[in-house]
Amino acid sequence: MKKLALVLMIVFAVASLLSAKIVIWSSENQIPALQKLAADFERDYGIEVEIQQVNFGDIKSKFLTAAPAGEGPDIIVGAHDWVGELAANGLLEPIPFLPDADQYYEVSLDAFSYQGKLYGVPYTIESIGIIYNKDLIEEAPKTIDELEQMAAEVADDEVVGFVYDAGNFYFSFPFIAGYGGYIFKSTESGLDVNDIGLNNEGAIKGVSLIKKWFDDGLIPQGANYNLMDSLFKDGLAAFIVNGPWATPHYRDAGIDYGIIPFSEIELEPGTTPKPFVGVQGFMVNAKSKNKLEAIEFAVNYIGSFDGQYGMFVGERRGTVREDVFEYISKDAGPELYDVLQFSKSASVGTPMPNVPEMASVWGAMGDALSIVINDQDTVENALNSAVEKIKSAIGE
Amino acid sequence: MSTKKLLGFIVVLILLSVFGAFGLMSLILLWANANYGLAIILGVLLVSIAFVLINPKGYPYRYMIPAMILLFILTIYPMYYTFKTAFTNFGTGHLFTRPQIIQKLLSNYYYVPENPEEYSFSVFVKLKDYKPTDDFMIIFRSLSSNELFIAPKPVAVQKDSEGNILLAESRMFSVKNDRATVNGVLYQLVRSSQDNSILSVVSNSGEKYMYFYSPDDRTTKSNAPFYLSEIRGIWLKNAEFTNPMGQQVRLNPNRLFTDFATSERKYGIKVITSIESGRAVQKNVVYNKKTGRVLIERDGYFYDIDDNGQEFAVDGYISNIGFKNFMKMFKDPRISGPFVKIFIWTFTWAALSVLFTFTIGLILALVLNDKKLKGTKIYRTLLIIPWAIPAFISVLVWKNGMFNETYGIINRFIVMGLFGAEKPIKWLSDPFWAKVAVLLVNTWLGFPYMMTITLGALQSIPDELYEAASIDGATGFQRFRKITFPLLMIAVAPLLVGSFSFNFNNFVGIYLLTGGGPAIPGSSTPAGATDILISYTYKLAFEGRGQDFGFASAISILIFVIVGGLSWLNFKLSGAFEEVNR
């Protein structure tokens, strides 16, 4: 007699039911995958999902303006290092429960956690690695020493052996962290911003290595991102450090490149460089009128196997779910080479700190690196003053 | 008054009252949102518009009103807002007002106890023409005891301005032997003869609610859209049911809202009496209902204490902190330390920028103004190019293409190529050369402006003066010194002062090229060698712990005072406006 219930199964015109609407701010790349999930959600919920395209770089600042006024979207796509600032402002709703949490890479959930709570559903993970030009380098080096030798051999008037944006802390961090430097000490209840490890022995060793590259003339003075990028595109650089966003352009430029994940190159026997891991995901606005629906969309639709697989197919960036990763890598063709290599690199990385205090680290460490690279002070002094700068910026 | 005029007056009155009504409505809304500043400004505007339109004496001011409105919106209000913000801690962690945060603490924080009473549920709806309506009842089944409870549709208690329900309440009634009395009405459950499942709920007056949806019953899945959008989406998501034990029951977030569980508000508000300076003071405080502790309020934050006895900030609010932001400017060694050095450089930078751009602009203008020169139009067009290209692009070209130490054109072809220097110049990483570089680029960006205004001013100098001078046998340089330059300065001097103030705050010119760098070795402040006041304070306010709008506002007031003072001094010394006044 459940038939009576069946009698009530009336197909309603979805439009007539649209009492509420979920608005998502997403950048261009995620839209195709989201649209499919949105259609599923509309079918199941009778609630419309509107996907608005916002430049990725503008999402955070726009959200910071709109959300406090109660006019923000229900869901935003964003980077995990926004979580601290947004959550400290009370603008993010914690995700109460994530089904299949054990399928997610721990680092991706850690990245979206702030003060013990999960503030987003991650969907992609990315990291940087060493990229080399196969026309110049025959076989990938296994250690940094080998890399230095190969780079020195191949370098001539035109070709640069090794070049990367060394003055940028983001790109130099792997070598600092590889020797044991850290930004904020990781504790059980989150990051301890009062314990800074950027002038410890490991950090000094790492920065000294970077300094040596410049002193030996391995990396040209004045190296920066644009320079590295254009040299590599012109086939004039053997080794660079860059991320997955750049490789499609290198392919278009006709460069035959290989990617060495940081997990596969040794700094010293037994240790590898440790890059920052960046995670992107979906966060729910704490002031949303449709919190329940927004959480469910994030968790049950985007977070599901199908959702995450769809996001991967749409964007071709490292996935955060182990089962999706296994499914993809089963019959991975050469087109997935980049993703797999960078995912390996991420496996030895640490999430970029998501606390708001991180804002002071970039400038201070950038200063320290530029002082060291330009030989204006010793490594120890430069790092000590960087830590001092960070401390005085945080502790007001 | 003619009929025509009278008619016009009436039309104006009608339009004015409609406009006034709308204005008044916005004013009330602004006031309700505690946006007093804007409300007052709107009020002043409304009154002055009405005055100008109705009072014949106000007639001449009619044409000023649009300008006045723009002045208020674009200048006065931002100034007022900056001023107001300077006395608050507005910034990361402090975005909302205290009442907003208390409201949030009371209504947003729930906790599900360690061993909650959980209920699975089914929704029964009333049908009209075989279609479901949003008149419904819910039957709960306790997961621990299998007892049944029935609850009528919740009643909206609290709504927001758009009519969304913020809180709806209802009560759960025990079902005994498939019967329940709800608010004095007897309801009977009707069960299936096959599997004993509940098919409907019927009241003794004949009202009938049909089984419609349950998250645990897959056969009702096609009813989910109606349930989720019309029933849960409106009535249940913020509903609070009181069970017969007096506990609050809400949708359970830990099961992603597929069942109900007892949950309690984490924070409550109570009045405590404390003794302050010998008098008993009644205060509203927020307390944690679970632990009974009163939240500590300090520095614009509510602090609670976690299980380990550690204090943690729950939420922060905007509070007035008086002159703290201003005091910080003098107390903070990060500011007082490098302040003099930065100030001197800022002054030098602005003064040299004006000097270089004006000198080059003047020379080029004089050349272009020479009637013997052929192809002036082409030269003029070419010379204006630096002005026409957006600085954001050209500065990047300078940075990467020109000044790069190893690959930059200047080092590669000029310094080392042409002059054969052995070492490259560290354009962007040596403190001295970085200053040269920013000045060079700023001169390049700025001279077309000076050239253009000078060209314009030159045209206005009458030719007769030159004729007279040449008859008197003056040399070219004498003519320039005695005629051209003094007459030019009348027109150009105020613009030079303006250019000085502009460059004093020329954030883009510094930030894009060097970002304030290079860093100064051994310095414990983030001040770089080319940092001017505005770029340094940007670093302090936005590259510390999040964003500190209050502090940034205080600094911009200080910079305003400095620039204002300097400009006033400049006008005095240069006598820029004297000619006009005379």
Interface residues (C-beta under 8 A of the other chain):
Chain A: M1 K2 L4 A5 L6 V7 L8 M9 I10 V11 F12 V14 L17 L18 S19 A20 R43 D44 Y45 G46 I47 P68 E85 A88 N89 G90 L91 P96 F97 P99 Q115 S189 P220 Q221 G222 A223 N224 N226 L227 A286 K289 N290 K291 L292 E293 I295 E296 V299 N300 P356 E357 A359 S360 W362 G363 A364 G366 D367 A368 S370 I371 I373 N374 Q376 D377 N381 A382 S385 E388 K389 S392 A393 I394 E396
Chain B: T92 G93 L95 F96 I101 K104 N108 V125 L127 Y130 K131 P132 D160 E162 N164 S192 S193 Q194 D195 S197 L199 S200 M210 Y211 F212 D217 T219 T220 S222 N223 A224 P225 F226 L228 S229 E230 R232 G233 I234 K237 L251 P253 N254 R255 L256 F257 N308 Q310 F312 A313 D315 G316 K328 D332 P333 R334 N400 N404 E405 T406 Y407 G408 P424 K426 L428 S429 D430 G517 P518 A519 P521 G522 S523 S524 T525 P526 G528 K539 L540 F542 E543 G544 R545 G546 Q547
